[in-house]
Amino acid sequence: MDHVERLVVLWTETAAFEKAVRRAFDLGEPVPAVPSCPGWSVTDLVRHLGGVHRYLAHVLRERLTVPPDPAGLPPSPRAARTR
């Protein structure tokens, strides 16, 4: 599988995750907990997975063959807003 094919998989899985999160929030209730992650809400999970996706997208975009130094990665959009 090449980098472009891996990006397609990432986009497909991201869309499925977004759909699941939207279903969780469509109930009109407080932010749901994540049963498999004690102490986490869906908001926590979205933030975490967003960081994982940004990391993986960077690896695939740059066609890296070894893990990058995290210090050189672009900041998350949230971190950029709080500066």
Backbone bond lengths (Angstrom), bond angles and torsions (degrees), N, CA, C in turn:
res aa  C-N    CA-C-N  psi(-1)  N-CA   C-N-CA  omega(-1)  CA-C   N-CA-C  phi
1 M - - - 1.457 - - 1.529 107.47 -
2 D 1.328 116.91 130.62 1.465 119.37 179.51 1.532 110.91 -92.31
3 H 1.326 116.02 178.79 1.472 120.87 -175.50 1.527 112.20 -61.43
4 V 1.321 117.09 -39.33 1.466 119.63 -179.20 1.527 110.05 -64.94
5 E 1.320 117.35 -42.06 1.458 120.36 178.26 1.531 110.82 -64.46
6 R 1.316 116.78 -36.69 1.468 120.00 177.78 1.531 110.60 -66.69
7 L 1.318 117.06 -38.52 1.471 119.73 177.14 1.519 110.79 -62.43
8 V 1.321 117.16 -40.16 1.468 120.62 178.25 1.527 110.07 -60.71
9 V 1.329 117.34 -42.82 1.466 120.77 177.31 1.530 110.14 -61.69
10 L 1.340 117.16 -45.08 1.462 121.12 178.74 1.529 110.50 -58.67
11 W 1.328 117.43 -47.04 1.472 120.62 -179.72 1.528 111.32 -62.87
12 T 1.325 116.90 -41.03 1.467 120.96 179.57 1.524 110.95 -63.16
13 E 1.326 116.31 -46.77 1.466 120.48 -179.68 1.530 111.46 -67.35
14 T 1.323 116.81 -36.17 1.464 120.70 177.78 1.525 110.15 -63.96
15 A 1.320 117.17 -42.16 1.466 121.01 178.77 1.529 110.69 -63.56
16 A 1.328 117.11 -39.55 1.473 120.40 178.27 1.526 110.61 -65.71
17 F 1.331 117.03 -40.11 1.462 120.52 178.27 1.531 109.99 -64.98
18 E 1.324 116.82 -43.64 1.468 120.00 178.68 1.533 110.39 -59.26
19 K 1.315 117.04 -42.46 1.460 120.80 179.19 1.532 110.70 -61.03
20 A 1.327 117.01 -42.78 1.468 120.96 179.38 1.523 111.18 -64.71
21 V 1.328 117.08 -40.82 1.468 120.82 179.48 1.524 110.18 -65.77
22 R 1.313 116.60 -42.54 1.470 119.22 178.44 1.527 111.03 -61.33
23 R 1.337 117.32 -39.45 1.469 120.21 176.92 1.524 110.46 -61.89
24 A 1.329 117.07 -40.34 1.469 120.82 -179.62 1.522 110.88 -63.37
25 F 1.327 117.55 -37.62 1.460 120.76 -178.08 1.520 112.70 -85.82
26 D 1.316 118.52 -16.11 1.455 121.37 -179.55 1.529 112.62 -69.96
27 L 1.309 116.92 -9.98 1.460 119.96 -179.55 1.521 112.23 -72.42
28 G 1.347 117.32 -14.15 1.450 121.29 179.22 1.516 113.79 71.67
29 E 1.303 117.04 18.22 1.458 122.27 -179.42 1.525 109.50 -107.62
30 P 1.335 118.32 177.04 1.459 120.32 176.05 1.530 111.02 -57.56
31 V 1.312 115.25 160.93 1.465 120.13 -179.40 1.521 109.26 -54.74
32 P 1.342 116.84 124.37 1.460 118.84 -177.04 1.523 113.14 -71.96
33 A 1.323 114.74 155.03 1.460 121.60 174.78 1.531 108.49 -81.22
34 V 1.320 116.00 163.13 1.465 122.15 176.21 1.529 106.16 -107.51
35 P 1.324 117.61 103.67 1.471 120.38 -174.11 1.535 113.80 -56.15
36 S 1.312 118.12 -34.61 1.469 119.93 -177.88 1.525 113.05 -81.90
37 C 1.336 117.32 -4.08 1.474 122.32 178.56 1.530 108.12 -129.76
38 P 1.337 118.28 82.35 1.466 121.02 -176.63 1.533 112.33 -51.92
39 G 1.317 114.92 131.74 1.462 121.04 178.88 1.527 114.09 87.58
40 W 1.322 117.28 -4.24 1.466 120.85 -179.09 1.517 110.10 -102.94
41 S 1.337 115.29 143.83 1.458 121.12 170.60 1.530 107.72 -101.13
42 V 1.310 116.09 171.94 1.470 119.73 176.29 1.534 109.27 -60.17
43 T 1.322 117.94 -34.02 1.467 120.96 177.28 1.523 110.86 -60.26
44 D 1.326 117.27 -45.10 1.467 121.00 178.04 1.529 110.95 -60.11
45 L 1.325 115.63 -43.78 1.457 120.55 -178.95 1.528 111.39 -64.51
46 V 1.329 117.02 -41.25 1.467 120.76 178.88 1.528 110.17 -62.92
47 R 1.328 117.30 -44.44 1.469 120.04 177.95 1.529 111.43 -60.16
48 H 1.326 115.71 -45.83 1.460 120.18 -179.05 1.531 110.86 -63.06
49 L 1.313 116.24 -50.31 1.458 119.05 -177.44 1.529 111.30 -66.96
50 G 1.318 117.31 -31.70 1.465 119.89 174.91 1.522 111.05 -59.80
51 G 1.335 116.94 -41.92 1.466 120.64 177.21 1.519 111.89 -64.68
52 V 1.328 116.26 -40.62 1.466 120.37 177.31 1.525 109.69 -62.53
53 H 1.324 117.07 -43.31 1.464 120.55 -179.79 1.525 111.66 -65.28
54 R 1.337 117.34 -40.84 1.473 119.19 177.93 1.524 110.41 -62.51
55 Y 1.322 117.23 -40.86 1.462 122.43 178.67 1.532 109.91 -62.15
56 L 1.328 116.27 -50.88 1.457 120.28 -178.20 1.527 111.39 -64.60
57 A 1.318 117.17 -41.14 1.469 119.72 178.16 1.528 110.48 -60.75
58 H 1.321 117.60 -39.20 1.471 121.53 177.32 1.530 110.24 -62.13
59 V 1.328 116.72 -46.80 1.468 121.27 179.48 1.526 110.04 -58.75
60 L 1.325 116.83 -45.49 1.465 120.18 -177.92 1.527 112.42 -71.76
61 R 1.334 117.06 -41.67 1.469 120.54 179.60 1.518 111.34 -60.10
62 E 1.330 114.75 -43.14 1.464 120.41 -177.41 1.529 112.45 -84.42
63 R 1.327 116.26 -3.78 1.473 122.42 -179.26 1.532 111.55 55.35
64 L 1.322 114.38 43.58 1.461 119.99 -178.65 1.527 110.18 -73.88
65 T 1.311 115.63 146.38 1.466 120.67 177.51 1.520 111.71 -110.99
66 V 1.337 116.24 -6.17 1.469 121.79 174.26 1.521 107.20 -132.58
67 P 1.330 117.59 153.62 1.472 119.40 -179.91 1.530 111.12 -60.17
68 P 1.343 117.10 138.06 1.459 119.84 178.65 1.526 111.60 -76.53
69 D 1.322 115.02 160.89 1.464 121.09 173.03 1.526 106.87 -70.80
70 P 1.332 119.17 119.58 1.469 120.57 -178.17 1.530 113.22 -56.79
71 A 1.321 117.90 -27.13 1.467 120.50 -180.00 1.527 111.35 -64.61
72 G 1.327 117.78 -23.79 1.458 121.07 -178.34 1.509 114.37 -94.07
73 L 1.330 117.60 2.21 1.458 120.60 -178.67 1.520 111.01 -80.19
74 P 1.339 116.43 149.50 1.465 118.40 176.70 1.524 110.71 -64.63
75 P 1.326 117.75 147.68 1.471 119.73 -179.92 1.522 111.01 -69.86
76 S 1.313 115.75 158.88 1.464 119.33 176.25 1.517 108.55 -69.12
77 P 1.338 117.39 156.27 1.478 119.61 177.85 1.528 111.60 -56.14
78 R 1.328 118.25 -36.03 1.467 121.34 -179.53 1.531 109.88 -65.28
79 A 1.345 116.92 -44.89 1.461 120.39 179.68 1.523 110.63 -62.66
80 A 1.317 116.72 -38.41 1.464 121.01 -179.79 1.533 110.49 -64.56
81 R 1.340 117.81 -34.95 1.475 121.15 -179.01 1.518 112.05 -72.97
82 T 1.344 116.92 -26.87 1.456 119.06 -174.86 1.522 112.42 -89.85
83 R 1.288 118.15 -2.00 1.478 120.61 -179.62 1.492 111.66 -78.24
